[in-house]
Amino acid sequence: MGAWADHTAIEPKPVSAEDYIFSADGRVFGVGCRIGRQIHGSLERGWREAGGAWMSRVGKTAAGRLLDGREHNDMPEARG
């Protein structure tokens, strides 16, 4: 949704500007960012087993319009 994509099941992880690994209840398992070719951050072991999701900021175009398996292309109606 927005500029973020779920990369939990993708290996190796694609290059992105930022990464956040967290659970549905808001627990943060890791964060990271790329500065040039260097990767900075930290990642807690066992994040998958604890239900973590690896979300990467890839931009709106690359992230697409899928949410819960449905492509969202709807626009609000204009009021006149």
C-alpha positions as CSV (number, residue, x, y, z in Angstrom):
1,M,0.0,0.0,0.0
2,G,1.5,3.4,-0.9
3,A,5.2,3.2,-1.5
4,W,5.8,0.0,0.5
5,A,6.0,-3.6,-0.6
6,D,6.0,-6.8,1.4
7,H,9.3,-8.7,0.8
8,T,8.9,-11.2,3.5
9,A,8.9,-14.2,1.2
10,I,11.4,-12.9,-1.3
11,E,15.1,-14.0,-1.2
12,P,17.4,-12.4,-1.7
13,K,15.8,-9.2,-0.6
14,P,15.5,-6.6,-3.4
15,V,17.4,-3.3,-3.0
16,S,15.2,-0.6,-1.4
17,A,15.7,2.7,0.3
18,E,14.4,1.6,3.7
19,D,13.3,-1.6,5.4
20,Y,11.2,-2.2,8.4
21,I,10.4,-5.6,10.0
22,F,7.5,-5.6,12.3
23,S,4.5,-7.6,13.5
24,A,0.8,-6.8,13.1
25,D,0.6,-5.7,16.8
26,G,3.4,-3.1,16.1
27,R,6.4,-4.9,17.5
28,V,9.6,-3.8,15.6
29,F,12.1,-6.6,14.8
30,G,14.4,-4.6,12.7
31,V,15.2,-1.5,10.6
32,G,17.6,-0.7,7.9
33,C,18.5,1.8,5.2
34,R,20.9,2.0,2.3
35,I,23.4,4.8,1.9
36,G,25.1,4.4,-1.4
37,R,26.3,0.8,-1.5
38,Q,26.4,0.4,2.3
39,I,23.6,-1.2,4.3
40,H,23.0,0.1,7.9
41,G,20.6,-1.3,10.4
42,S,19.8,-4.2,12.8
43,L,17.6,-7.3,12.7
44,E,16.3,-9.4,15.5
45,R,16.7,-13.2,15.1
46,G,13.5,-15.2,14.9
47,W,11.5,-12.4,13.3
48,R,9.8,-14.8,10.9
49,E,8.8,-17.2,13.6
50,A,7.4,-14.3,15.6
51,G,5.1,-13.3,12.7
52,G,7.2,-10.4,11.4
53,A,6.7,-8.9,8.0
54,W,9.6,-7.4,6.0
55,M,8.4,-4.2,4.4
56,S,10.5,-2.2,2.0
57,R,10.1,1.3,0.6
58,V,10.2,0.9,-3.1
59,G,8.1,3.8,-4.4
60,K,4.4,3.9,-5.4
61,T,4.9,2.6,-9.0
62,A,7.0,-0.4,-7.9
63,A,4.7,-1.2,-4.9
64,G,1.6,-1.5,-7.1
65,R,-2.1,-1.3,-6.1
66,L,-2.6,-4.7,-4.5
67,L,-4.1,-4.8,-1.1
68,D,-5.3,-8.1,0.4
69,G,-5.0,-9.8,-3.0
70,R,-7.3,-7.2,-4.8
71,E,-6.1,-4.5,-7.2
72,H,-7.4,-1.1,-6.2
73,N,-8.0,1.3,-9.1
74,D,-11.1,3.1,-7.8
75,M,-11.3,6.8,-7.8
76,P,-13.8,8.9,-5.7
77,E,-16.8,10.4,-7.5
78,A,-16.5,14.1,-8.3
79,R,-19.2,16.2,-6.7
80,G,-20.7,18.9,-8.8
